[in-house]
């Protein structure tokens, strides 16, 4: 039993590292993409950039961050000094014996307080 405990401990550590390597990157990519959405919403609230250009920039950021979305999944709405950018997507992670679908819903909304 004393010989098995260290092996079980090492196995648990290796398994935790493996799961972390598989699961952490999608969360990190989503965090970076969310930051991009927040920045775009903040900046584009105060300029006259068309929705098509905003959509193009967001889709470029999605590709750079390995976010699996298509153009029709991205919602960009602008009106009355308010801009909303959002999407929903799923990332499939294959873990041995336990495949996982991670759901993400990044979105950002910003309002120009001067325009009412």
C-alpha positions as CSV (number, residue, x, y, z in Angstrom):
1,X,0.0,0.0,0.0
2,X,2.9,2.3,0.8
3,X,4.3,1.8,-2.7
4,X,0.9,2.5,-4.4
5,X,0.2,5.8,-2.7
6,X,3.0,7.7,-4.4
7,X,2.1,6.2,-7.7
8,X,-1.5,7.3,-7.3
9,X,-0.4,10.8,-6.3
10,X,1.8,11.1,-9.3
11,X,-1.0,9.8,-11.5
12,X,-3.4,12.4,-10.0
13,X,-0.9,15.2,-10.7
14,X,-0.3,14.1,-14.3
15,X,-4.1,13.8,-14.9
16,X,-4.7,17.3,-13.4
17,X,-1.9,18.8,-15.7
18,X,-3.4,17.0,-18.7
19,X,-6.9,18.3,-18.0
20,X,-5.5,21.8,-17.5
21,X,-3.7,21.7,-20.8
22,X,-6.9,20.7,-22.6
23,X,-9.4,22.9,-20.8
24,X,-7.6,26.2,-20.0
25,X,-6.8,27.4,-23.6
26,X,-10.5,27.8,-24.6
27,X,-11.1,29.8,-21.4
28,X,-8.1,32.0,-22.1
29,X,-9.1,32.5,-25.7
30,X,-12.6,33.5,-24.6
31,X,-11.1,36.0,-22.1
32,X,-9.0,37.6,-24.9
33,X,-12.0,37.7,-27.2
34,X,-14.2,39.3,-24.5
35,X,-11.5,41.9,-24.0
36,X,-11.6,42.6,-27.7
37,X,-15.4,43.0,-27.7
38,X,-15.2,45.4,-24.7
39,X,-12.6,47.5,-26.4
40,X,-14.5,47.6,-29.7
41,X,-17.7,48.5,-28.0
42,X,-16.0,51.3,-26.0
43,X,-14.2,52.8,-29.0
44,X,-17.0,52.4,-31.6
45,X,-19.6,54.0,-29.3
46,X,-17.9,57.3,-30.0
47,X,-17.3,57.1,-33.7
48,X,-19.3,56.5,-36.9
49,X,-17.7,53.2,-37.9
50,X,-20.3,51.2,-39.9
51,X,-21.6,47.9,-38.4
52,X,-20.1,46.0,-41.4
53,X,-16.6,47.3,-40.4
54,X,-17.2,46.5,-36.8
55,X,-18.3,43.0,-37.7
56,X,-15.2,42.5,-40.0
57,X,-12.9,43.6,-37.1
58,X,-14.6,41.3,-34.6
59,X,-14.5,38.3,-37.0
60,X,-10.7,38.9,-37.5
61,X,-10.2,38.9,-33.7
62,X,-12.3,35.7,-33.5
63,X,-10.0,34.0,-36.0
64,X,-6.9,35.2,-34.2
65,X,-8.2,33.8,-30.9
66,X,-9.4,30.5,-32.4
67,X,-13.0,31.3,-31.6
68,X,-15.3,29.0,-33.7
69,X,-18.0,31.4,-34.8
70,X,-19.4,32.2,-38.2
71,X,-20.5,35.7,-39.4
72,X,-24.2,34.9,-38.9
73,X,-23.6,34.0,-35.2
74,X,-22.1,37.5,-34.5
75,X,-24.7,40.2,-33.4
76,X,-23.7,43.8,-33.9
77,X,-26.4,46.4,-33.1
78,X,-26.0,50.1,-33.1
79,X,-28.5,52.9,-32.4
80,X,-29.1,55.9,-30.2
81,X,-25.5,56.1,-29.0
82,X,-25.5,52.5,-27.9
83,X,-23.6,49.6,-29.4
84,X,-24.1,45.9,-28.6
85,X,-21.7,43.2,-29.7
86,X,-22.3,39.5,-28.8
87,X,-22.2,35.9,-29.8
88,X,-22.6,32.4,-28.5
89,X,-20.4,29.4,-29.3
90,X,-19.4,26.0,-28.1
91,X,-15.9,24.5,-27.9
92,X,-15.6,20.7,-27.8
93,X,-12.8,19.3,-25.6
94,X,-12.0,15.6,-25.9
95,X,-10.9,14.2,-22.5
96,X,-10.3,10.5,-22.3
97,X,-13.6,8.9,-21.4
98,X,-15.3,12.3,-20.8
99,X,-15.8,14.6,-23.8
100,X,-16.9,18.1,-22.7
101,X,-18.7,20.9,-24.5
102,X,-17.8,24.3,-23.1
103,X,-20.4,27.0,-23.7
104,X,-19.3,30.6,-24.0
105,X,-21.4,33.8,-24.4
106,X,-19.1,36.8,-24.8
107,X,-21.0,40.1,-25.2
108,X,-20.4,43.8,-24.6
109,X,-22.6,46.8,-24.6
110,X,-21.7,50.4,-24.3
111,X,-23.7,53.6,-24.2
112,X,-22.6,57.2,-25.0
113,X,-24.0,59.2,-22.1
114,X,-24.2,62.4,-24.1
115,X,-26.5,61.0,-26.8
116,X,-30.0,60.3,-25.6
